Structures are given as structure tokens and as C-alpha cells.
Amino acid sequence: MTKQVFARGVSKAVPIIGAVTSGRVTYATFRPLSSRLQKYLKKLPIADREFYKDMDNYKFDELEIIDVEFVEQD
């Protein structure tokens, strides 16, 4: 095996090894955080089915609509 053949093989293997390593690190860091987010979102009232059952009885035509205008200042 010559030095050129070895160098070509290594140059093709390095990006693959880097991609696998990067993927593992990303997965290892995001998995716990996504589990925490999922647990938090399950606790919110909007995740409860009863929240939507109450919305069926809500009278949307009685809502007061407020018109707001934004003005940019220099």
C-alpha cells in the first residue's frame, strides 16, 4: 500500500467518522432535553382533552375585539 492510497482512504473516512460522531453527540444532548420538554408540555392545560370540550361551549361571538395600531418611532 502506497502513501497515496492510504491518504485517499483516510481522507474519505474522516468525514464519515465525523458525521457519526456529530450525530451521536447531537442525539445524546437533545434526547434528555426533548424528554423534559415533552413532560412540561403534557402538564399544560392546553394538553388536556377537557380544555377542548370546554371550548365547544364557549361563545366566540360575544368576544370583544380590540383594534390595535402600532406606530414606529425613530
LINURFEN-V858331 format. One record per pair of residues at least 4 apart in sequence whose C-alpha atoms are under 7 Angstrom apart, sorted by sequence separation. I is the first residue (numbers start at 1). J is the second residue. D is the distance in Angstrom with one decimal. If there is no record, write none. Layout:
BEGIN
I_J_D / I_J_D
END
This chain:
BEGIN
1_5_6.4 / 2_6_6.4 / 3_7_6.0 / 4_8_6.2 / 5_9_6.3 / 6_10_6.2 / 7_11_6.0 / 8_12_6.3 / 9_13_6.2 / 10_14_6.1 / 13_17_6.2 / 14_18_6.0 / 15_19_6.0 / 16_20_6.3 / 17_21_6.1 / 18_22_5.9 / 19_23_6.0 / 20_24_6.2 / 21_25_6.2 / 22_26_6.1 / 23_27_6.1 / 24_28_6.0 / 25_29_6.2 / 26_30_6.0 / 27_31_5.8 / 29_33_7.0 / 30_34_5.9 / 31_35_6.2 / 32_36_6.3 / 33_37_6.2 / 34_38_6.1 / 35_39_6.2 / 36_40_6.2 / 37_41_6.1 / 38_42_6.2 / 39_43_6.7 / 40_44_6.9 / 49_53_6.6 / 50_54_6.3 / 51_55_6.5 / 52_56_6.7 / 54_58_6.7 / 1_6_6.8 / 42_47_5.7 / 46_51_6.0 / 45_51_6.6
END
